Amino acid sequence: MKKILITGISGFVGGHFVHHLTTHRKDLEIHGISRSRPAWDFVNIPPQLLNGHHFHQADLNDIPRIKLLIEDIQPDYILHLAAQSSVAESWKTPVFSFLNNTNIFLNIIDTVRLNDNAARVLSIGSSEQYGIVSEQDLPISEDRPQSPENPYAVARVAQEQLARIYAKGYNLDICCTRSFNHCGPGQTDRFVVSAIVKQFVQIIRGIQKPVITIGNGDIVRDFVDVHDVIGAYDLLLSKGKKGEVYNICSGQGRAIRDIVRTMSDILGIQVDVHQEQDQIRPIDNPRIIGSYKKIKHDLGWEPTISFEQSLKSIYTYWDHKIEIASKVSPGKTL
């Protein structure tokens, strides 16, 4: 049986990816690395399906520990999800965000190099790597020059360049993504779609006044459902071209204000919108919309889940989570 090693397995995408593997890919032995044990409340993975799979609690900055784990596991595939993934947080802690995201990736691929391991590595990047683009450059394709405009994006560009050098110079089997904003049940409210939907749940439950707080409501982003994202990652791990970079996106742009309007229409309620100045970033791209033409051509992948479906599944997640919290501690909000 082949083995897959997932870094950052305890997170949002990690949980959904494990659920995908346990239900669709019974041919893989799963190993995961994270600083904390998984505590997923957004996927239902029967315990019996996790038998034979392994969680390794470790810090990816601990080079001797990571070296020993990779030597012991000898993975056939490595999905590198671990990262400080918030742009807003990277503005608050730029040094930590840059050093953490570049160093942990370098530790993984250099260990693979030194161990002479033939693992296929999938390096997860971000649409933020493109920076600010003009209207005529939309939708963005992979040949668009990168021009990062925040600390998080700079680290992602560095990660991709390291991947390119190790693939070309050391012949490592590395494939990269530039993943656009993804959303789905289980994502924390540090991210905009989840934050908006959570507020609607609190309004419906009478916990919050009918006012939705957002940052810059005019920016446009390309949101893709996490289930479509993990489908793309699975394909790339098995069939992606070595040394290539692929956009993972929906090909559609939505203004943040429009997300509020869509939720209002779904629920049939009216809300006011309050724009918080402290949620607006120092530099921000007004419009980011991607093209998935390359991955569709190479692998046949395209998004299948509508944005409205995503919003409904996120609403169900937050409604259940808040209901449970209210029973445990009446009057408590999350």
C-alpha positions, -999 to +999 in steps of 0.1 A: +000+000+000+013+034-009+017+061+017+008+098+018+022+123+043+000+154+049+015+183+067-009+206+085-033+177+087-053+191+116-065+221+097-095+230+076-083+215+042-065+187+060-097+174+076-116+175+043-088+158+025-086+130+050-124+126+047-120+124+009-092+098+011-110+076+036-142+076+014-126+076-021-091+063-018-088+031+002-054+024-014-034+049+006-020+047+041-024+082+056+003+099+078-002+134+091+020+159+108+007+188+128+015+206+161-019+198+175-040+166+172-070+168+148-102+180+164-124+182+133-160+191+139-169+195+102-163+160+088-177+127+098-149+101+096-159+068+113-131+057+137-129+023+119-119+041+087-089+057+105-075+024+115-041+019+100-036+056+095-011+076+116-009+111+132+025+124+142+025+154+165+055+175+155+067+210+147+079+213+111+107+236+123+121+207+143+145+194+115+158+163+133+123+152+142+110+158+106+141+140+092+134+109+113+097+109+104+102+111+067+130+084+069+107+062+088+075+067+068+091+068+033+060+085+018+051+081-019+032+114-018+036+145+003+008+171+005+022+203+021-007+221+036+010+235+067+013+273+068+003+305+085-024+311+059-040+344+069-030+376+049-044+398+077-022+379+103+008+383+080+005+420+083+005+417+121+034+393+123+054+396+090+086+381+103+070+351+118+047+345+088+076+347+063+101+326+082+076+300+092+061+295+058+094+293+039+113+274+065+088+246+070+086+239+033+123+240+029+127+216+058+104+191+041+119+192+006+155+193+017+148+162+039+133+145+008+165+154-011+189+142+016+169+110+021+169+103-016+131+099-014+112+097-046+080+112-032+057+133-053+054+167-034+024+190-039+033+225-028+002+246-020+005+283-030-019+312-033-036+336-057-021+363-036+012+356-054-001+375-084-005+408-065-024+437-080-036+431-115-054+453-140-088+446-154-075+436-188-054+408-172-084+390-158-090+362-155-054+355-143-036+326-160-004+309-147+019+328-171+010+361-154+041+376-137+040+374-099+040+406-079+032+399-043+018+428-022+017+414+013+041+394+036+021+362+032+022+364-006+060+371-006+065+339+014+043+319-010+064+332-040+096+322-021+081+287-015+073+283-052+107+294-062+123+269-038+101+242-053+112+252-088+149+251-079+146+217-061+127+203-091+151+216-116+184+214-097+178+183-076+153+165-098+127+163-070+092+155-082+074+187-071+041+202-085+027+235-073-007+252-070-017+288-068-050+282-049-075+310-049-098+317-019-115+286-008-145+282+015-166+255+031-178+241+064-152+241+091-132+272+080-126+296+109-142+330+110-108+346+104-117+342+067-143+364+051-170+340+038-171+320+070-172+353+091-201+366+071-221+334+073-215+330+110-229+365+116-261+356+096-265+325+119-262+347+150-287+372+135-313+344+128-308+330+163-313+365+179-277+366+192-267+396+170-284+426+156-291+426+118-258+442+110-231+424+091-195+437+098-170+434+070-137+449+059-135+464+024-168+454+008-158+464-027-129+440-033-137+411-056-124+376-050-126+342-067-140+317-042-139+280-048-155+253-026-131+232-005-145+200-019-136+211-054-101+221-041-094+187-026-105+170-058-079+191-076-052+182-051-059+145-054-056+147-092-024+168-090-008+143-066-013+115-090-013+131-124+001+167-122+031+175-143+064+177-125+076+213-121+043+228-133+021+253-115-017+252-116-044+277-106-072+262-085-101+286-088-138+290-098-132+315-127-159+338-111-154+369-091-176+381-062-175+414-043-176+410-005-208+431-004-224+407-029-218+378-006-239+396+021-266+402-005-266+366-016-270+353+020-297+378+025-316+365-005-310+328+006-324+335+041-350+361+031-339+387+056-326+423+053-294+434+070-273+465+072-236+464+063-210+480+085-175+484+071-148+482+098-118+503+091-094+481+111-103+451+089-090+469+058-055+458+048-027+483+041-024+471+005-051+451-013-059+439-047-093+453-059-101+423-081-087+388-083-104+363-107-085+332-119-085+309-150-085+272-145-080+265-182-046+249-177-057+223-151-088+215-171-067+209-202-041+188-184-062+169-160-099+175-168-106+193-135-132+220-132-152+233-103-186+216-098-201+232-066-219+265-069-212+293-045-247+292-032-243+255-023-211+265-004-229+292+015-256+268+026-232+242+038-212+268+058-245+281+073-254+245+083-220+241+100-222+273+120-258+268+129-250+234+144-218+246+161-236+276+177-265+254+188-242+230+205-223+259+222-256+274+234-266+241+251-232+238+268-231+274+279-264+293+275-259+328+262-224+321+249-214+333+214-185+318+194 
